[in-house]
Each structure stands twice: as structure tokens, then as C-alpha cells.
């Protein structure tokens, strides 16, 4: 395994440790002394770094730290209150790609609470479809990135990619697919004697969203059972009617906890419990570039978990922090 591959597989705890203790920036770590939410230039520079990290396998951007590792004493109140949807929408506005693998997390450096963005690996290299140009005063403009460019991390800098970057990304993607194939083959090879392996074709859809298999209408319940037939629902907006913003509104209205449940809490629960795969009755993702949609049942379940265990959200955050960064 190459050193770059090992780097991409650094676990979350190690990235947290680096973000809290490192004195200089690196391929996986970037410092920003401040972040003005009203500044187009600040957003362009942040989006450039977010995309570069995503294309390079992930990393952390810490707000409130100077380049030498010292605290800038910036006011982070508004940044801490950012909605993840705002960041996702900003990235999409420059890339036409809805990248959601970004978390806003709290870290502590030298006894001071700071804010950091933790970024995971993108499914495909993200390309800028619109230039990141902004005014710097005096009638002059600066471009953080050009249309059609693909950015990667080169040491402590975010720069346009080259052939070596794309080759490295391709090799890692091939390795990820190969690993998934081998896992599937292992399941077949290791199946107990007497068991039958069945390959099911994608079913077609009947009228009014009724799933059909080989021309026969069937009645189906959403299930993660190993024997369940997979199909693409035509009425997803009825089964899973809520976007994350609406889900949070439902949960917070019922619980009235302080601080309020936020998008990071939902991400922690989703990844820790593997909601999309293990609980299809809770969430549905139409395709890889879409945002998940959530059901009323999921909101009720989250509310019930907190009422049974007031440490539920804290426990999910702690467990999430121990997970490896998505490869």
C-alpha cells in the first residue's frame, strides 16, 4: 500500500489530534485566521480548499488559527451557527455538484474552542464549472479558481491538478471498487453449503408507483431484510417527505433541547447506524449526487431515542469521532 493511500485512510481521531495540536499546515490540514460570511472572496477561497481536500482524499480546515499555528482570536459565533446546507449550496454554485461530505465540528487548541470543517473524499473529482472571481478593491479582481479546473492539495496549498493527481485519484478509485468486488465474492464463496445465491434484475415500475417484478404487481414494505427485493420507488416524496432542514425542524420542535440538534448530529447518527443501508424505512437517496430524504418514522425514532437516553446525541458524536475518515 502506498504512502498516499495510507494517508487517505487516517482515522478521524488522528485528524482531530492534528487539527488540535499541529503548528503548521499540511496536505490534510489548513488554517484560516478568520472567515467573513458576507465576503464573496472568503467564500471563493473556502470553496477552493474544500474542493481540493475532497479531491485529495479529505482533510480539515480550522477557522481561527494563523498560518504559524497561533490563535487569531476571531469571533466564530456566526460560523458555528452555519447550516451545512449553506456550505453545500455554495460548493454546488461553483461546481454544479452537490457535495455533502462536510462536517462542522468543534475542536480545542491551546484551551480555546475553535471551529473546523472536516471534509471526506469525493465520489468523483469535482470540477469548477464557474470561475471564482471576486473584487479586491481599486477596480481590481482576483480569481481563486478558473472554470474547468480541478484542484488538489499539494503540500499545504490548494492548486490546479496535474496528470499525477488524476492518476493517483484513478488508482485509488480502482482500488476501492476492487475491494468492494472482493467483499462480494467473499460472501458468495463463504456461503454455507445448501444455500442458493440469487441474482435479481432491476424491477420495472407499475402505475402510481407500484413496484413490479417481471410484469407482476407486488405489495412491498420498506425493509432491510436480506431477502428483500430492491426497487426504485416512484413515490419517494410520500414515503420520505423530509429534507434534512425539515427533519431538524421536526426534531427540535418536539425536544426543545439546548443546544439545538443540528446537521452534524444527523450526520453522526446516519453514519454510525448506517441508516441508508440498515434502515431504508428511515431514509432514501435517489442517486449518489442527491441529498437523502427522510421519513416521519425517522423523526419519531430520533425523538424516542433522546427521551430514553438524554446522552443519545452526545454518544453519537463521540462514536462518530472515532470512525475513520471516508475513503
C-alpha positions in Angstrom: 0.0 0.0 0.0 1.4 3.4 -1.0 2.1 6.2 1.5 -0.6 8.3 -0.2 -3.2 5.5 0.3 -2.2 5.2 4.0 -2.6 9.0 4.3 -6.1 8.9 2.9 -7.1 6.2 5.4 -6.0 8.2 8.5 -8.7 7.8 11.1 -10.9 10.6 12.4 -9.3 10.7 15.8 -5.8 11.3 14.2 -7.2 14.1 12.1 -8.8 15.7 15.2 -5.5 15.3 17.0 -3.6 17.0 14.2 -6.1 19.8 13.9 -5.9 20.5 17.7 -2.1 20.3 18.0 -0.3 20.9 14.7 1.7 24.1 14.4 1.8 24.2 10.6 -0.5 23.4 7.7 -0.2 20.2 5.6 -1.8 18.2 2.9 -4.5 17.2 5.3 -4.8 20.4 7.4 -5.4 24.1 6.6 -5.6 27.2 8.8 -7.8 30.3 8.3 -7.4 33.2 10.7 -11.0 34.3 10.0 -14.0 33.7 7.7 -16.3 36.6 6.8 -19.6 35.1 5.8 -20.5 38.2 3.9 -17.4 38.2 1.7 -17.5 36.7 -1.8 -13.7 36.4 -1.7 -13.7 34.5 1.6 -16.3 32.0 0.2 -14.4 31.5 -3.0 -11.2 30.7 -1.1 -13.0 28.4 1.3 -14.7 26.5 -1.6 -11.4 26.2 -3.4 -9.9 24.5 -0.3 -13.0 22.3 0.4 -12.9 21.0 -3.2 -9.1 20.5 -3.1 -9.4 18.4 0.1 -12.3 16.4 -1.3 -10.4 15.6 -4.5 -7.3 14.7 -2.5 -9.0 12.3 -0.1 -10.2 14.5 2.7 -8.8 16.8 5.4 -9.6 19.5 8.0 -9.9 23.3 7.7 -9.6 25.1 11.1 -11.0 28.6 11.4 -9.5 31.0 13.9 -5.8 30.0 13.5 -3.0 32.0 11.9 -0.5 30.4 9.5 2.0 29.9 12.3 -0.5 27.9 14.4 -1.3 30.7 16.8 -4.8 31.8 17.7 -6.3 34.7 15.8 -8.9 35.3 18.4 -11.6 35.6 15.7 -15.3 35.7 16.7 -16.6 32.3 15.5 -20.2 32.7 16.7 -21.8 33.0 13.2 -19.6 30.3 11.7 -20.5 27.9 14.5 -24.2 28.6 13.6 -23.8 27.9 9.9 -26.2 25.5 8.3 -24.5 22.7 6.4 -27.0 23.3 3.5 -25.4 26.8 3.1 -22.0 25.3 2.5 -23.3 22.6 0.2 -25.2 25.1 -1.9 -22.2 27.3 -2.1 -20.0 24.5 -3.4 -22.7 23.5 -5.8 -23.0 27.0 -7.2 -19.4 26.8 -8.4 -19.2 23.1 -9.3 -22.7 22.0 -10.2 -22.0 19.1 -7.8 -23.9 18.6 -4.5 -21.1 17.6 -2.2 -22.4 16.9 1.3 -19.4 15.1 2.9 -18.5 18.1 5.0 -19.0 18.4 8.8 -18.8 21.4 11.1 -17.0 20.3 14.3 -15.7 21.9 17.5 -12.0 21.5 18.3 -9.9 22.8 21.1 -6.4 24.4 20.6 -4.4 25.8 23.5 -7.5 25.8 25.7 -9.6 27.8 23.2 -12.7 26.4 21.5 -12.5 26.7 17.7 -14.5 25.6 14.6 -13.3 23.2 11.9 -14.6 21.8 8.7 -13.9 18.1 8.2 -14.0 17.0 4.6 -14.3 13.4 3.3 -13.3 12.1 -0.1 -15.4 12.9 -3.2 -17.0 10.1 -5.2 -15.6 11.7 -8.4 -13.1 14.5 -8.9 -15.0 17.8 -8.5 -14.5 20.3 -11.4 -15.2 24.0 -11.2 -17.9 24.9 -13.7 -17.9 28.6 -12.8 -14.9 30.9 -12.1 -14.3 32.0 -8.5 -13.7 35.7 -9.3 -14.1 38.4 -6.7 -13.4 42.1 -6.2 -10.3 43.1 -4.2 -10.8 46.9 -4.4 -9.3 49.6 -6.6 -11.1 48.3 -9.6 -9.2 45.0 -9.5 -10.4 41.4 -9.3 -8.8 38.2 -8.2 -9.6 34.6 -9.3 -9.5 31.9 -6.7 -10.0 29.3 -9.4 -10.9 29.2 -13.1 -13.8 27.5 -14.9 -12.9 23.9 -16.0 -10.1 23.4 -13.4 -9.7 20.6 -10.9 -8.0 21.4 -7.6 -5.9 19.1 -5.4 -3.8 19.6 -2.3 -0.1 19.9 -3.0 1.5 20.0 0.4 -0.1 22.9 2.3 -1.5 24.5 -0.8 -4.7 24.0 -2.9 -3.6 24.1 -6.6 -4.8 23.0 -10.0 -4.3 19.3 -10.5 -1.9 17.7 -12.9 -1.6 14.3 -14.5 -0.1 12.7 -11.4 -3.0 13.9 -9.3 -5.6 12.4 -11.6 -3.6 9.2 -12.0 -3.4 8.9 -8.2 -7.2 9.5 -7.8 -7.9 6.9 -10.5 -5.8 4.3 -8.9 -7.4 4.9 -5.5 -10.9 4.7 -7.1 -10.0 1.4 -8.8 -8.7 0.0 -5.5 -11.9 1.0 -3.7 -14.0 -0.8 -6.4 -11.8 -3.8 -6.3 -12.2 -4.1 -2.5 -16.0 -3.9 -2.9 -15.9 -6.7 -5.5 -13.7 -8.9 -3.4 -16.1 -8.4 -0.4 -19.0 -9.5 -2.6 -17.0 -12.5 -4.0 -16.1 -13.5 -0.4 -19.7 -13.5 0.6 -20.5 -15.9 -2.2 -17.5 -18.2 -1.6 -18.2 -18.3 2.1 -22.0 -19.1 1.8 -22.9 -22.2 3.8 -23.5 -25.4 1.9 -27.0 -25.8 0.7 -27.6 -22.0 0.4 -28.6 -20.6 -3.0 -27.2 -17.3 -4.4 -29.9 -15.4 -6.4 -29.2 -12.5 -8.8 -32.3 -10.3 -9.2 -32.7 -7.9 -12.2 -33.8 -4.4 -11.5 -37.6 -4.4 -11.5 -39.8 -2.1 -13.5 -42.4 0.2 -12.1 -46.2 -0.2 -12.3 -48.8 2.5 -12.3 -48.9 5.1 -9.5 -45.5 4.0 -8.1 -46.5 0.3 -7.6 -43.3 -1.8 -7.9 -43.5 -4.5 -10.5 -41.3 -7.6 -11.0 -41.3 -9.4 -14.3 -44.7 -7.9 -15.1 -46.3 -8.9 -11.8 -47.6 -6.2 -9.4 -46.4 -6.8 -5.8 -47.1 -5.2 -2.4 -43.9 -4.2 -0.6 -42.9 -2.9 2.8 -39.7 -0.9 3.2 -37.2 -3.4 4.6 -33.5 -4.1 5.0 -34.1 -7.8 5.2 -31.6 -10.0 3.3 -34.4 -11.5 1.2 -36.0 -8.1 0.3 -36.3 -7.2 -3.4 -34.8 -3.9 -4.4 -36.8 -1.4 -6.4 -36.8 2.3 -7.2 -39.9 3.9 -5.6 -41.8 6.3 -7.8 -43.5 8.0 -4.8 -40.4 8.7 -2.7 -41.6 12.1 -1.8 -44.6 10.5 0.0 -42.6 7.8 1.8 -39.7 10.0 2.7 -41.1 13.6 2.6 -38.4 15.5 4.6 -35.2 17.1 3.6 -32.6 17.5 6.4 -33.8 21.0 7.2 -37.4 19.8 7.7 -36.2 16.8 9.7 -34.3 19.0 12.1 -37.3 21.3 12.5 -39.5 18.4 13.5 -37.0 17.1 16.0 -36.1 20.4 17.6 -39.8 21.4 17.8 -40.6 18.2 19.8 -37.5 18.1 22.0 -36.6 21.8 22.6 -33.1 20.8 23.6 -30.2 23.3 24.0 -28.1 23.4 22.0 -30.5 22.5 19.2 -30.0 19.4 17.2 -28.0 20.3 14.1 -26.9 18.8 10.8 -23.8 17.3 12.3 -25.9 15.3 14.8 -27.9 13.9 11.9 -24.7 13.0 10.0 -23.3 11.3 13.2 -26.5 9.2 13.5 -26.6 8.4 9.8 -23.1 7.1 9.6 -22.9 5.5 13.0 -26.0 3.4 12.4 -25.6 3.1 8.6 -29.1 4.5 8.2 -29.3 4.4 4.4 -28.4 0.7 4.2 -29.7 -0.7 7.5 -32.9 1.3 7.9 -34.4 2.1 4.5 -37.7 2.9 6.3 -35.8 6.0 7.7 -34.0 7.4 4.7 -33.7 7.2 0.9 -31.2 8.6 -1.5 -32.4 8.7 -5.1 -28.9 8.6 -6.6 -25.3 9.2 -5.5 -25.3 13.0 -6.1 -28.6 13.6 -4.4 -29.3 14.6 -0.8 -31.0 12.0 1.4 -34.8 12.2 2.1 -36.2 11.3 5.5 -39.4 9.8 6.8 -41.7 10.7 9.7 -40.7 7.4 11.2 -37.1 8.5 11.4 -38.0 11.8 13.2 -40.1 9.8 15.7 -37.3 7.3 16.2 -34.7 10.1 16.9 -37.1 11.8 19.4 -37.7 8.5 21.1 -34.0 7.7 21.4 -33.3 11.0 23.1 -36.2 10.6 25.5 -34.9 7.2 26.5 -31.3 8.4 26.8 -30.6 12.2 27.1 -26.9 11.4 26.2 -28.0 10.0 22.8 -26.7 12.8 20.7 -23.5 13.2 22.7 -22.9 9.4 22.4 -23.4 9.5 18.6 -20.9 12.4 18.3 -18.3 10.5 20.4 -18.7 7.3 18.4 -18.6 9.3 15.1 -15.4 10.9 16.1 -13.7 7.5 16.4 -14.7 6.5 12.9 -12.1 6.5 10.0 -12.5 9.3 7.5 -14.5 8.1 4.5 -12.2 6.9 1.7 
